Amino acid sequence: MHSLELVANSSLRDYGAKYDYFNPVILDTPNVPNAVKAFLMEGYKADVSHSMEALNLIDKYASKETEEGIQDAFLSSAYVFGQYLEARIERGEIIENEQH
């Protein structure tokens, strides 16, 4: 699971990532209810702390020989995570349409 939590960690840019996934600044808007902000921030903070475990394990055990496999595993995880998010969006749209 830690590889998916990496997307919350903004220090990934230090490891060469072009983008990080979640920027908590998006919650600095009056359009987002406080309960939603609190819920999202709780998960975000937990993901950031857990993601450091993955980065520490990679730093400790990875070698040049295993680097490509680690990158492949992360990209595969990120792809599956994207599919999961798309399915959640589709499900939300279905529920919303059923209510109207």
C-alpha positions as CSV (number, residue, x, y, z in Angstrom):
1,M,0.0,0.0,0.0
2,H,2.9,2.4,0.7
3,S,3.6,2.8,-3.0
4,L,0.1,4.3,-3.5
5,E,0.6,6.6,-0.5
6,L,3.7,8.0,-2.3
7,V,1.4,10.1,-4.4
8,A,0.7,12.2,-1.4
9,N,4.3,13.0,-0.7
10,S,5.5,16.3,-2.1
11,S,9.2,15.3,-1.5
12,L,8.8,13.0,-4.5
13,R,10.0,15.9,-6.6
14,D,13.4,15.5,-4.8
15,Y,13.4,11.9,-6.2
16,G,12.8,13.1,-9.7
17,A,9.0,13.1,-10.0
18,K,7.6,15.7,-12.2
19,Y,4.3,16.0,-10.2
20,D,3.0,15.0,-6.8
21,Y,-0.6,13.9,-6.6
22,F,-2.3,15.9,-3.9
23,N,-1.7,19.5,-3.1
24,P,-3.5,20.5,0.2
25,V,-3.7,24.1,-1.0
26,I,-6.7,23.1,-3.1
27,L,-8.6,23.0,0.2
28,D,-8.0,26.7,0.9
29,T,-11.3,27.7,-0.6
30,P,-14.6,28.6,1.0
31,N,-16.4,26.3,-1.5
32,V,-15.2,23.2,0.4
33,P,-17.1,22.5,3.7
34,N,-15.0,22.3,6.8
35,A,-16.0,18.7,7.5
36,V,-14.8,17.7,4.0
37,K,-11.5,19.6,4.6
38,A,-10.9,17.9,7.9
39,F,-11.7,14.5,6.5
40,L,-9.3,14.9,3.5
41,M,-6.5,16.4,5.6
42,E,-6.6,13.6,8.0
43,G,-6.1,11.0,5.3
44,Y,-3.5,13.2,3.5
45,K,-1.4,13.6,6.7
46,A,-1.6,9.8,7.3
47,D,-0.5,9.1,3.7
48,V,2.4,11.4,3.9
49,S,3.7,9.8,7.1
50,H,3.3,6.3,5.7
51,S,4.8,7.2,2.4
52,M,8.1,7.9,4.1
53,E,8.2,4.3,5.1
54,A,8.2,3.3,1.5
55,L,10.9,5.8,0.5
56,N,13.1,4.7,3.5
57,L,12.7,1.0,2.4
58,I,13.6,1.8,-1.1
59,D,16.7,3.8,0.0
60,K,17.8,1.0,2.3
61,Y,17.3,-2.0,0.1
62,A,17.2,-0.9,-3.6
63,S,20.2,-1.3,-5.8
64,K,20.8,-0.3,-9.5
65,E,19.8,-3.8,-10.4
66,T,16.4,-3.6,-8.7
67,E,15.6,0.1,-9.5
68,E,13.7,-0.6,-12.7
69,G,11.5,-3.3,-11.1
70,I,10.7,-0.9,-8.3
71,Q,9.8,1.9,-10.7
72,D,7.6,-0.6,-12.7
73,A,5.8,-1.7,-9.5
74,F,5.1,1.8,-8.6
75,L,3.8,2.8,-12.0
76,S,1.6,-0.3,-12.1
77,S,0.2,0.6,-8.7
78,A,-0.4,4.2,-9.8
79,Y,-2.2,2.9,-12.9
80,V,-4.5,0.7,-10.9
81,F,-5.1,3.5,-8.4
82,G,-6.2,5.7,-11.3
83,Q,-8.6,3.0,-12.5
84,Y,-10.0,2.8,-9.0
85,L,-10.5,6.6,-8.8
86,E,-12.3,6.6,-12.2
87,A,-14.6,3.8,-11.0
88,R,-15.4,5.8,-7.9
89,I,-16.3,8.8,-10.0
90,E,-18.5,6.8,-12.3
91,R,-20.2,5.2,-9.3
92,G,-20.8,8.7,-7.9
93,E,-22.3,9.9,-11.2
94,I,-24.6,6.9,-11.3
95,I,-25.9,7.5,-7.8
96,E,-26.3,11.2,-8.5
97,N,-28.3,10.5,-11.6
98,E,-30.5,8.0,-9.8
99,Q,-31.4,10.7,-7.2
100,H,-32.6,13.2,-9.9
